[in-house]
Amino acid sequence: MKKILNLLLVAAFVTLSMGVIAQPPPPGNPSSGGGGNTPVGTPSPVGSGMLLLIGMAGLYGGKKVYTLWNNKEE
């Protein structure tokens, strides 16, 4: 029963989050000469987030290797 509840919860979260992301941008000001789908602001920087992700993955992999190596010695 708990497995089914967890599966339903994850499915509901994925479905709702996809619906939020799929919304079109609000229409722009037609008198400004721009289209309705012009991007607002600048794109987010991805470099620092990717560096953190790679660093955490390296630490996690290092911990796994360390625990595996310690278990072999025992």
PDB file with SEQRES, HELIX, SHEET and CRYST1 records, atoms N, CA, C and O in Angstrom:
SEQRES   1 A   74  MET LYS LYS ILE LEU ASN LEU LEU LEU VAL ALA ALA PHE          
SEQRES   2 A   74  VAL THR LEU SER MET GLY VAL ILE ALA GLN PRO PRO PRO          
SEQRES   3 A   74  PRO GLY ASN PRO SER SER GLY GLY GLY GLY ASN THR PRO          
SEQRES   4 A   74  VAL GLY THR PRO SER PRO VAL GLY SER GLY MET LEU LEU          
SEQRES   5 A   74  LEU ILE GLY MET ALA GLY LEU TYR GLY GLY LYS LYS VAL          
SEQRES   6 A   74  TYR THR LEU TRP ASN ASN LYS GLU GLU                          
HELIX    1 AA1 LYS A    2  ILE A   21  1                                  20    
HELIX    2 AA2 PRO A   30  SER A   32  5                                   3    
HELIX    3 AA3 GLY A   47  GLU A   73  1                                  27    
CRYST1    1.000    1.000    1.000  90.00  90.00  90.00 P 1           1          
ATOM      1  N   MET A   1       0.825  -1.185   0.000  1.00  0.00           N  
ATOM      2  CA  MET A   1       0.000   0.000   0.000  1.00  0.00           C  
ATOM      3  C   MET A   1       0.878   1.261   0.000  1.00  0.00           C  
ATOM      4  O   MET A   1       0.582   2.236  -0.690  1.00  0.00           O  
ATOM      5  N   LYS A   2       1.961   1.221   0.786  1.00  0.00           N  
ATOM      6  CA  LYS A   2       2.838   2.386   0.875  1.00  0.00           C  
ATOM      7  C   LYS A   2       3.546   2.631  -0.449  1.00  0.00           C  
ATOM      8  O   LYS A   2       3.783   3.779  -0.826  1.00  0.00           O  
ATOM      9  N   LYS A   3       3.890   1.538  -1.166  1.00  0.00           N  
ATOM     10  CA  LYS A   3       4.543   1.674  -2.463  1.00  0.00           C  
ATOM     11  C   LYS A   3       3.628   2.361  -3.469  1.00  0.00           C  
ATOM     12  O   LYS A   3       4.062   3.221  -4.235  1.00  0.00           O  
ATOM     13  N   ILE A   4       2.370   1.973  -3.458  1.00  0.00           N  
ATOM     14  CA  ILE A   4       1.405   2.561  -4.384  1.00  0.00           C  
ATOM     15  C   ILE A   4       1.201   4.038  -4.069  1.00  0.00           C  
ATOM     16  O   ILE A   4       1.115   4.863  -4.979  1.00  0.00           O  
ATOM     17  N   LEU A   5       1.124   4.371  -2.796  1.00  0.00           N  
ATOM     18  CA  LEU A   5       0.947   5.764  -2.393  1.00  0.00           C  
ATOM     19  C   LEU A   5       2.142   6.611  -2.826  1.00  0.00           C  
ATOM     20  O   LEU A   5       1.969   7.726  -3.317  1.00  0.00           O  
ATOM     21  N   ASN A   6       3.343   6.089  -2.646  1.00  0.00           N  
ATOM     22  CA  ASN A   6       4.550   6.810  -3.084  1.00  0.00           C  
ATOM     23  C   ASN A   6       4.556   6.999  -4.601  1.00  0.00           C  
ATOM     24  O   ASN A   6       4.905   8.072  -5.094  1.00  0.00           O  
ATOM     25  N   LEU A   7       4.171   5.958  -5.338  1.00  0.00           N  
ATOM     26  CA  LEU A   7       4.125   6.044  -6.787  1.00  0.00           C  
ATOM     27  C   LEU A   7       3.107   7.089  -7.244  1.00  0.00           C  
ATOM     28  O   LEU A   7       3.381   7.868  -8.157  1.00  0.00           O  
ATOM     29  N   LEU A   8       1.949   7.105  -6.618  1.00  0.00           N  
ATOM     30  CA  LEU A   8       0.932   8.091  -6.969  1.00  0.00           C  
ATOM     31  C   LEU A   8       1.388   9.507  -6.635  1.00  0.00           C  
ATOM     32  O   LEU A   8       1.118  10.441  -7.390  1.00  0.00           O  
ATOM     33  N   LEU A   9       2.066   9.669  -5.528  1.00  0.00           N  
ATOM     34  CA  LEU A   9       2.563  10.980  -5.134  1.00  0.00           C  
ATOM     35  C   LEU A   9       3.597  11.501  -6.133  1.00  0.00           C  
ATOM     36  O   LEU A   9       3.563  12.673  -6.509  1.00  0.00           O  
ATOM     37  N   VAL A  10       4.498  10.647  -6.555  1.00  0.00           N  
ATOM     38  CA  VAL A  10       5.514  11.051  -7.530  1.00  0.00           C  
ATOM     39  C   VAL A  10       4.857  11.359  -8.875  1.00  0.00           C  
ATOM     40  O   VAL A  10       5.220  12.338  -9.528  1.00  0.00           O  
ATOM     41  N   ALA A  11       3.902  10.541  -9.292  1.00  0.00           N  
ATOM     42  CA  ALA A  11       3.220  10.773 -10.561  1.00  0.00           C  
ATOM     43  C   ALA A  11       2.451  12.097 -10.533  1.00  0.00           C  
ATOM     44  O   ALA A  11       2.451  12.834 -11.520  1.00  0.00           O  
ATOM     45  N   ALA A  12       1.802  12.399  -9.416  1.00  0.00           N  
ATOM     46  CA  ALA A  12       1.067  13.656  -9.299  1.00  0.00           C  
ATOM     47  C   ALA A  12       2.027  14.844  -9.339  1.00  0.00           C  
ATOM     48  O   ALA A  12       1.737  15.854  -9.980  1.00  0.00           O  
ATOM     49  N   PHE A  13       3.149  14.731  -8.669  1.00  0.00           N  
ATOM     50  CA  PHE A  13       4.136  15.816  -8.665  1.00  0.00           C  
ATOM     51  C   PHE A  13       4.674  16.080 -10.069  1.00  0.00           C  
ATOM     52  O   PHE A  13       4.782  17.231 -10.491  1.00  0.00           O  
ATOM     53  N   VAL A  14       5.009  15.015 -10.785  1.00  0.00           N  
ATOM     54  CA  VAL A  14       5.547  15.163 -12.144  1.00  0.00           C  
ATOM     55  C   VAL A  14       4.500  15.780 -13.059  1.00  0.00           C  
ATOM     56  O   VAL A  14       4.810  16.666 -13.856  1.00  0.00           O  
ATOM     57  N   THR A  15       3.267  15.316 -12.947  1.00  0.00           N  
ATOM     58  CA  THR A  15       2.201  15.839 -13.794  1.00  0.00           C  
ATOM     59  C   THR A  15       1.953  17.318 -13.522  1.00  0.00           C  
ATOM     60  O   THR A  15       1.829  18.106 -14.459  1.00  0.00           O  
ATOM     61  N   LEU A  16       1.882  17.696 -12.264  1.00  0.00           N  
ATOM     62  CA  LEU A  16       1.635  19.091 -11.931  1.00  0.00           C  
ATOM     63  C   LEU A  16       2.805  19.990 -12.309  1.00  0.00           C  
ATOM     64  O   LEU A  16       2.599  21.112 -12.770  1.00  0.00           O  
ATOM     65  N   SER A  17       4.023  19.510 -12.121  1.00  0.00           N  
ATOM     66  CA  SER A  17       5.171  20.347 -12.460  1.00  0.00           C  
ATOM     67  C   SER A  17       5.292  20.534 -13.969  1.00  0.00           C  
ATOM     68  O   SER A  17       5.729  21.592 -14.422  1.00  0.00           O  
ATOM     69  N   MET A  18       4.918  19.533 -14.749  1.00  0.00           N  
ATOM     70  CA  MET A  18       4.955  19.681 -16.203  1.00  0.00           C  
ATOM     71  C   MET A  18       3.899  20.687 -16.660  1.00  0.00           C  
ATOM     72  O   MET A  18       4.125  21.425 -17.619  1.00  0.00           O  
ATOM     73  N   GLY A  19       2.774  20.720 -15.998  1.00  0.00           N  
ATOM     74  CA  GLY A  19       1.729  21.673 -16.350  1.00  0.00           C  
ATOM     75  C   GLY A  19       2.134  23.091 -16.043  1.00  0.00           C  
ATOM     76  O   GLY A  19       1.752  24.010 -16.768  1.00  0.00           O  
ATOM     77  N   VAL A  20       2.896  23.296 -14.991  1.00  0.00           N  
ATOM     78  CA  VAL A  20       3.348  24.641 -14.626  1.00  0.00           C  
ATOM     79  C   VAL A  20       4.405  25.122 -15.607  1.00  0.00           C  
ATOM     80  O   VAL A  20       4.399  26.289 -15.998  1.00  0.00           O  
ATOM     81  N   ILE A  21       5.303  24.251 -16.007  1.00  0.00           N  
ATOM     82  CA  ILE A  21       6.378  24.626 -16.913  1.00  0.00           C  
ATOM     83  C   ILE A  21       5.838  24.897 -18.319  1.00  0.00           C  
ATOM     84  O   ILE A  21       6.391  25.729 -19.039  1.00  0.00           O  
ATOM     85  N   ALA A  22       4.773  24.212 -18.716  1.00  0.00           N  
ATOM     86  CA  ALA A  22       4.280  24.297 -20.083  1.00  0.00           C  
ATOM     87  C   ALA A  22       3.456  25.547 -20.365  1.00  0.00           C  
ATOM     88  O   ALA A  22       2.966  25.695 -21.485  1.00  0.00           O  
ATOM     89  N   GLN A  23       3.282  26.440 -19.421  1.00  0.00           N  
ATOM     90  CA  GLN A  23       2.474  27.630 -19.636  1.00  0.00           C  
ATOM     91  C   GLN A  23       3.200  28.588 -20.578  1.00  0.00           C  
ATOM     92  O   GLN A  23       4.404  28.803 -20.439  1.00  0.00           O  
ATOM     93  N   PRO A  24       2.469  29.165 -21.539  1.00  0.00           N  
ATOM     94  CA  PRO A  24       3.109  30.127 -22.450  1.00  0.00           C  
ATOM     95  C   PRO A  24       3.372  31.443 -21.733  1.00  0.00           C  
ATOM     96  O   PRO A  24       2.688  31.768 -20.762  1.00  0.00           O  
ATOM     97  N   PRO A  25       4.358  32.202 -22.204  1.00  0.00           N  
ATOM     98  CA  PRO A  25       4.642  33.487 -21.565  1.00  0.00           C  
ATOM     99  C   PRO A  25       3.490  34.459 -21.795  1.00  0.00           C  
ATOM    100  O   PRO A  25       2.758  34.318 -22.775  1.00  0.00           O  
ATOM    101  N   PRO A  26       3.316  35.432 -20.923  1.00  0.00           N  
ATOM    102  CA  PRO A  26       2.241  36.406 -21.117  1.00  0.00           C  
ATOM    103  C   PRO A  26       2.517  37.264 -22.347  1.00  0.00           C  
ATOM    104  O   PRO A  26       3.676  37.502 -22.687  1.00  0.00           O  
ATOM    105  N   PRO A  27       1.474  37.725 -23.011  1.00  0.00           N  
ATOM    106  CA  PRO A  27       1.692  38.531 -24.211  1.00  0.00           C  
ATOM    107  C   PRO A  27       2.367  39.849 -23.868  1.00  0.00           C  
ATOM    108  O   PRO A  27       2.111  40.440 -22.819  1.00  0.00           O  
ATOM    109  N   GLY A  28       3.232  40.301 -24.767  1.00  0.00           N  
ATOM    110  CA  GLY A  28       3.956  41.543 -24.557  1.00  0.00           C  
ATOM    111  C   GLY A  28       3.114  42.749 -24.927  1.00  0.00           C  
ATOM    112  O   GLY A  28       1.954  42.618 -25.318  1.00  0.00           O  
ATOM    113  N   ASN A  29       3.704  43.909 -24.801  1.00  0.00           N  
ATOM    114  CA  ASN A  29       3.033  45.147 -25.152  1.00  0.00           C  
ATOM    115  C   ASN A  29       3.062  45.298 -26.671  1.00  0.00           C  
ATOM    116  O   ASN A  29       4.142  45.479 -27.234  1.00  0.00           O  
ATOM    117  N   PRO A  30       1.910  45.229 -27.363  1.00  0.00           N  
ATOM    118  CA  PRO A  30       1.927  45.283 -28.828  1.00  0.00           C  
ATOM    119  C   PRO A  30       2.406  46.634 -29.371  1.00  0.00           C  
ATOM    120  O   PRO A  30       2.873  46.699 -30.508  1.00  0.00           O  
ATOM    121  N   SER A  31       2.303  47.703 -28.595  1.00  0.00           N  
ATOM    122  CA  SER A  31       2.728  49.010 -29.096  1.00  0.00           C  
ATOM    123  C   SER A  31       4.246  49.158 -29.105  1.00  0.00           C  
ATOM    124  O   SER A  31       4.771  50.071 -29.742  1.00  0.00           O  
ATOM    125  N   SER A  32       4.968  48.258 -28.398  1.00  0.00           N  
ATOM    126  CA  SER A  32       6.425  48.367 -28.358  1.00  0.00           C  
ATOM    127  C   SER A  32       7.076  47.799 -29.607  1.00  0.00           C  
ATOM    128  O   SER A  32       8.277  47.974 -29.814  1.00  0.00           O  
ATOM    129  N   GLY A  33       6.294  47.117 -30.448  1.00  0.00           N  
ATOM    130  CA  GLY A  33       6.846  46.568 -31.681  1.00  0.00           C  
ATOM    131  C   GLY A  33       7.398  45.167 -31.511  1.00  0.00           C  
ATOM    132  O   GLY A  33       7.746  44.523 -32.501  1.00  0.00           O  
ATOM    133  N   GLY A  34       7.489  44.678 -30.288  1.00  0.00           N  
ATOM    134  CA  GLY A  34       7.994  43.339 -30.057  1.00  0.00           C  
ATOM    135  C   GLY A  34       6.888  42.310 -30.129  1.00  0.00           C  
ATOM    136  O   GLY A  34       5.709  42.645 -30.013  1.00  0.00           O  
ATOM    137  N   GLY A  35       7.260  41.080 -30.317  1.00  0.00           N  
ATOM    138  CA  GLY A  35       6.283  40.002 -30.359  1.00  0.00           C  
ATOM    139  C   GLY A  35       5.833  39.621 -28.963  1.00  0.00           C  
ATOM    140  O   GLY A  35       6.377  40.116 -27.975  1.00  0.00           O  
ATOM    141  N   GLY A  36       4.861  38.759 -28.875  1.00  0.00           N  
ATOM    142  CA  GLY A  36       4.327  38.336 -27.592  1.00  0.00           C  
ATOM    143  C   GLY A  36       5.189  37.300 -26.893  1.00  0.00           C  
ATOM    144  O   GLY A  36       5.034  37.082 -25.691  1.00  0.00           O  
ATOM    145  N   ASN A  37       6.094  36.658 -27.621  1.00  0.00           N  
ATOM    146  CA  ASN A  37       6.900  35.589 -27.036  1.00  0.00           C  
ATOM    147  C   ASN A  37       8.356  36.001 -26.861  1.00  0.00           C  
ATOM    148  O   ASN A  37       9.252  35.168 -26.997  1.00  0.00           O  
ATOM    149  N   THR A  38       8.599  37.248 -26.567  1.00  0.00           N  
ATOM    150  CA  THR A  38       9.980  37.692 -26.350  1.00  0.00           C  
ATOM    151  C   THR A  38      10.431  37.275 -24.960  1.00  0.00           C  
ATOM    152  O   THR A  38       9.646  37.356 -24.015  1.00  0.00           O  
ATOM    153  N   PRO A  39      11.689  36.825 -24.807  1.00  0.00           N  
ATOM    154  CA  PRO A  39      12.163  36.409 -23.494  1.00  0.00           C  
ATOM    155  C   PRO A  39      12.300  37.594 -22.542  1.00  0.00           C  
ATOM    156  O   PRO A  39      12.640  38.703 -22.953  1.00  0.00           O  
ATOM    157  N   VAL A  40      12.035  37.345 -21.291  1.00  0.00           N  
ATOM    158  CA  VAL A  40      12.129  38.382 -20.271  1.00  0.00           C  
ATOM    159  C   VAL A  40      13.404  38.162 -19.487  1.00  0.00           C  
ATOM    160  O   VAL A  40      13.622  37.070 -18.961  1.00  0.00           O  
ATOM    161  N   GLY A  41      14.245  39.165 -19.396  1.00  0.00           N  
ATOM    162  CA  GLY A  41      15.483  39.039 -18.638  1.00  0.00           C  
ATOM    163  C   GLY A  41      16.552  38.307 -19.427  1.00  0.00           C  
ATOM    164  O   GLY A  41      16.462  38.162 -20.646  1.00  0.00           O  
ATOM    165  N   THR A  42      17.560  37.849 -18.708  1.00  0.00           N  
ATOM    166  CA  THR A  42      18.658  37.126 -19.335  1.00  0.00           C  
ATOM    167  C   THR A  42      18.623  35.679 -18.889  1.00  0.00           C  
ATOM    168  O   THR A  42      18.036  35.366 -17.853  1.00  0.00           O  
ATOM    169  N   PRO A  43      19.239  34.793 -19.651  1.00  0.00           N  
ATOM    170  CA  PRO A  43      19.259  33.400 -19.230  1.00  0.00           C  
ATOM    171  C   PRO A  43      20.060  33.207 -17.938  1.00  0.00           C  
ATOM    172  O   PRO A  43      20.996  33.956 -17.659  1.00  0.00           O  
ATOM    173  N   SER A  44      19.687  32.215 -17.176  1.00  0.00           N  
ATOM    174  CA  SER A  44      20.365  31.948 -15.907  1.00  0.00           C  
ATOM    175  C   SER A  44      21.744  31.341 -16.151  1.00  0.00           C  
ATOM    176  O   SER A  44      21.915  30.563 -17.090  1.00  0.00           O  
ATOM    177  N   PRO A  45      22.721  31.680 -15.328  1.00  0.00           N  
ATOM    178  CA  PRO A  45      24.036  31.061 -15.475  1.00  0.00           C  
ATOM    179  C   PRO A  45      23.991  29.612 -15.002  1.00  0.00           C  
ATOM    180  O   PRO A  45      23.458  29.323 -13.931  1.00  0.00           O  
ATOM    181  N   VAL A  46      24.539  28.717 -15.784  1.00  0.00           N  
ATOM    182  CA  VAL A  46      24.481  27.298 -15.473  1.00  0.00           C  
ATOM    183  C   VAL A  46      25.824  26.799 -14.959  1.00  0.00           C  
ATOM    184  O   VAL A  46      25.878  25.754 -14.311  1.00  0.00           O  
ATOM    185  N   GLY A  47      26.885  27.504 -15.226  1.00  0.00           N  
ATOM    186  CA  GLY A  47      28.228  27.026 -14.905  1.00  0.00           C  
ATOM    187  C   GLY A  47      28.447  26.718 -13.440  1.00  0.00           C  
ATOM    188  O   GLY A  47      28.995  25.664 -13.117  1.00  0.00           O  
ATOM    189  N   SER A  48      28.034  27.607 -12.533  1.00  0.00           N  
ATOM    190  CA  SER A  48      28.299  27.369 -11.114  1.00  0.00           C  
ATOM    191  C   SER A  48      27.448  26.221 -10.585  1.00  0.00           C  
ATOM    192  O   SER A  48      27.911  25.459  -9.736  1.00  0.00           O  
ATOM    193  N   GLY A  49      26.232  26.083 -11.059  1.00  0.00           N  
ATOM    194  CA  GLY A  49      25.385  24.974 -10.632  1.00  0.00           C  
ATOM    195  C   GLY A  49      25.929  23.642 -11.109  1.00  0.00           C  
ATOM    196  O   GLY A  49      25.883  22.645 -10.388  1.00  0.00           O  
ATOM    197  N   MET A  50      26.447  23.630 -12.333  1.00  0.00           N  
ATOM    198  CA  MET A  50      27.002  22.391 -12.861  1.00  0.00           C  
ATOM    199  C   MET A  50      28.277  22.018 -12.096  1.00  0.00           C  
ATOM    200  O   MET A  50      28.535  20.837 -11.861  1.00  0.00           O  
ATOM    201  N   LEU A  51      29.061  23.007 -11.713  1.00  0.00           N  
ATOM    202  CA  LEU A  51      30.269  22.746 -10.934  1.00  0.00           C  
ATOM    203  C   LEU A  51      29.909  22.125  -9.583  1.00  0.00           C  
ATOM    204  O   LEU A  51      30.572  21.192  -9.131  1.00  0.00           O  
ATOM    205  N   LEU A  52      28.863  22.641  -8.941  1.00  0.00           N  
ATOM    206  CA  LEU A  52      28.407  22.062  -7.675  1.00  0.00           C  
ATOM    207  C   LEU A  52      27.910  20.634  -7.871  1.00  0.00           C  
ATOM    208  O   LEU A  52      28.215  19.757  -7.063  1.00  0.00           O  
ATOM    209  N   LEU A  53      27.149  20.395  -8.932  1.00  0.00           N  
ATOM    210  CA  LEU A  53      26.622  19.061  -9.195  1.00  0.00           C  
ATOM    211  C   LEU A  53      27.741  18.054  -9.431  1.00  0.00           C  
ATOM    212  O   LEU A  53      27.699  16.942  -8.905  1.00  0.00           O  
ATOM    213  N   ILE A  54      28.735  18.437 -10.215  1.00  0.00           N  
ATOM    214  CA  ILE A  54      29.862  17.538 -10.491  1.00  0.00           C  
ATOM    215  C   ILE A  54      30.667  17.303  -9.226  1.00  0.00           C  
ATOM    216  O   ILE A  54      31.115  16.183  -8.980  1.00  0.00           O  
ATOM    217  N   GLY A  55      30.861  18.345  -8.415  1.00  0.00           N  
ATOM    218  CA  GLY A  55      31.598  18.180  -7.163  1.00  0.00           C  
ATOM    219  C   GLY A  55      30.892  17.253  -6.193  1.00  0.00           C  
ATOM    220  O   GLY A  55      31.525  16.402  -5.569  1.00  0.00           O  
ATOM    221  N   MET A  56      29.569  17.416  -6.062  1.00  0.00           N  
ATOM    222  CA  MET A  56      28.823  16.536  -5.156  1.00  0.00           C  
ATOM    223  C   MET A  56      28.809  15.100  -5.666  1.00  0.00           C  
ATOM    224  O   MET A  56      28.862  14.162  -4.870  1.00  0.00           O  
ATOM    225  N   ALA A  57      28.737  14.917  -6.992  1.00  0.00           N  
ATOM    226  CA  ALA A  57      28.780  13.565  -7.554  1.00  0.00           C  
ATOM    227  C   ALA A  57      30.144  12.924  -7.293  1.00  0.00           C  
ATOM    228  O   ALA A  57      30.225  11.731  -7.002  1.00  0.00           O  
ATOM    229  N   GLY A  58      31.206  13.712  -7.396  1.00  0.00           N  
ATOM    230  CA  GLY A  58      32.540  13.192  -7.102  1.00  0.00           C  
ATOM    231  C   GLY A  58      32.696  12.799  -5.646  1.00  0.00           C  
ATOM    232  O   GLY A  58      33.286  11.765  -5.333  1.00  0.00           O  
ATOM    233  N   LEU A  59      32.163  13.631  -4.753  1.00  0.00           N  
ATOM    234  CA  LEU A  59      32.232  13.291  -3.330  1.00  0.00           C  
ATOM    235  C   LEU A  59      31.427  12.032  -3.017  1.00  0.00           C  
ATOM    236  O   LEU A  59      31.868  11.188  -2.236  1.00  0.00           O  
ATOM    237  N   TYR A  60      30.251  11.905  -3.622  1.00  0.00           N  
ATOM    238  CA  TYR A  60      29.423  10.730  -3.394  1.00  0.00           C  
ATOM    239  C   TYR A  60      30.115   9.466  -3.920  1.00  0.00           C  
ATOM    240  O   TYR A  60      30.123   8.431  -3.255  1.00  0.00           O  
ATOM    241  N   GLY A  61      30.689   9.565  -5.111  1.00  0.00           N  
ATOM    242  CA  GLY A  61      31.415   8.420  -5.670  1.00  0.00           C  
ATOM    243  C   GLY A  61      32.641   8.075  -4.842  1.00  0.00           C  
ATOM    244  O   GLY A  61      32.945   6.898  -4.645  1.00  0.00           O  
ATOM    245  N   GLY A  62      33.348   9.089  -4.355  1.00  0.00           N  
ATOM    246  CA  GLY A  62      34.508   8.838  -3.501  1.00  0.00           C  
ATOM    247  C   GLY A  62      34.131   8.155  -2.205  1.00  0.00           C  
ATOM    248  O   GLY A  62      34.847   7.273  -1.732  1.00  0.00           O  
ATOM    249  N   LYS A  63      33.007   8.557  -1.627  1.00  0.00           N  
ATOM    250  CA  LYS A  63      32.535   7.921  -0.393  1.00  0.00           C  
ATOM    251  C   LYS A  63      32.186   6.452  -0.647  1.00  0.00           C  
ATOM    252  O   LYS A  63      32.496   5.583   0.168  1.00  0.00           O  
ATOM    253  N   LYS A  64      31.531   6.183  -1.793  1.00  0.00           N  
ATOM    254  CA  LYS A  64      31.169   4.798  -2.125  1.00  0.00           C  
ATOM    255  C   LYS A  64      32.414   3.933  -2.305  1.00  0.00           C  
ATOM    256  O   LYS A  64      32.461   2.798  -1.830  1.00  0.00           O  
ATOM    257  N   VAL A  65      33.408   4.465  -2.982  1.00  0.00           N  
ATOM    258  CA  VAL A  65      34.647   3.712  -3.197  1.00  0.00           C  
ATOM    259  C   VAL A  65      35.356   3.491  -1.869  1.00  0.00           C  
ATOM    260  O   VAL A  65      35.884   2.406  -1.625  1.00  0.00           O  
ATOM    261  N   TYR A  66      35.374   4.502  -1.011  1.00  0.00           N  
ATOM    262  CA  TYR A  66      36.028   4.383   0.293  1.00  0.00           C  
ATOM    263  C   TYR A  66      35.356   3.313   1.151  1.00  0.00           C  
ATOM    264  O   TYR A  66      36.038   2.492   1.765  1.00  0.00           O  
ATOM    265  N   THR A  67      34.022   3.317   1.198  1.00  0.00           N  
ATOM    266  CA  THR A  67      33.320   2.316   2.015  1.00  0.00           C  
ATOM    267  C   THR A  67      33.490   0.918   1.417  1.00  0.00           C  
ATOM    268  O   THR A  67      33.606  -0.057   2.160  1.00  0.00           O  
ATOM    269  N   LEU A  68      33.507   0.807   0.075  1.00  0.00           N  
ATOM    270  CA  LEU A  68      33.729  -0.481  -0.546  1.00  0.00           C  
ATOM    271  C   LEU A  68      35.131  -1.002  -0.234  1.00  0.00           C  
ATOM    272  O   LEU A  68      35.312  -2.188   0.037  1.00  0.00           O  
ATOM    273  N   TRP A  69      36.114  -0.111  -0.275  1.00  0.00           N  
ATOM    274  CA  TRP A  69      37.492  -0.504   0.000  1.00  0.00           C  
ATOM    275  C   TRP A  69      37.653  -0.919   1.471  1.00  0.00           C  
ATOM    276  O   TRP A  69      38.373  -1.873   1.766  1.00  0.00           O  
ATOM    277  N   ASN A  70      36.989  -0.209   2.392  1.00  0.00           N  
ATOM    278  CA  ASN A  70      37.068  -0.563   3.818  1.00  0.00           C  
ATOM    279  C   ASN A  70      36.359  -1.890   4.094  1.00  0.00           C  
ATOM    280  O   ASN A  70      36.810  -2.650   4.950  1.00  0.00           O  
ATOM    281  N   ASN A  71      35.286  -2.181   3.408  1.00  0.00           N  
ATOM    282  CA  ASN A  71      34.568  -3.444   3.625  1.00  0.00           C  
ATOM    283  C   ASN A  71      35.356  -4.635   3.096  1.00  0.00           C  
ATOM    284  O   ASN A  71      35.215  -5.738   3.625  1.00  0.00           O  
ATOM    285  N   LYS A  72      36.179  -4.447   2.072  1.00  0.00           N  
ATOM    286  CA  LYS A  72      36.983  -5.542   1.525  1.00  0.00           C  
ATOM    287  C   LYS A  72      38.084  -5.931   2.514  1.00  0.00           C  
ATOM    288  O   LYS A  72      38.459  -7.101   2.587  1.00  0.00           O  
ATOM    289  N   GLU A  73      38.603  -4.966   3.276  1.00  0.00           N  
ATOM    290  CA  GLU A  73      39.694  -5.253   4.205  1.00  0.00           C  
ATOM    291  C   GLU A  73      39.199  -6.039   5.420  1.00  0.00           C  
ATOM    292  O   GLU A  73      39.973  -6.775   6.034  1.00  0.00           O  
ATOM    293  N   GLU A  74      37.945  -5.895   5.767  1.00  0.00           N  
ATOM    294  CA  GLU A  74      37.433  -6.560   6.985  1.00  0.00           C  
ATOM    295  C   GLU A  74      37.191  -8.005   6.782  1.00  0.00           C  
ATOM    296  O   GLU A  74      36.763  -8.695   7.707  1.00  0.00           O  
TER     297      GLU A  74                                                      
END                                                                             
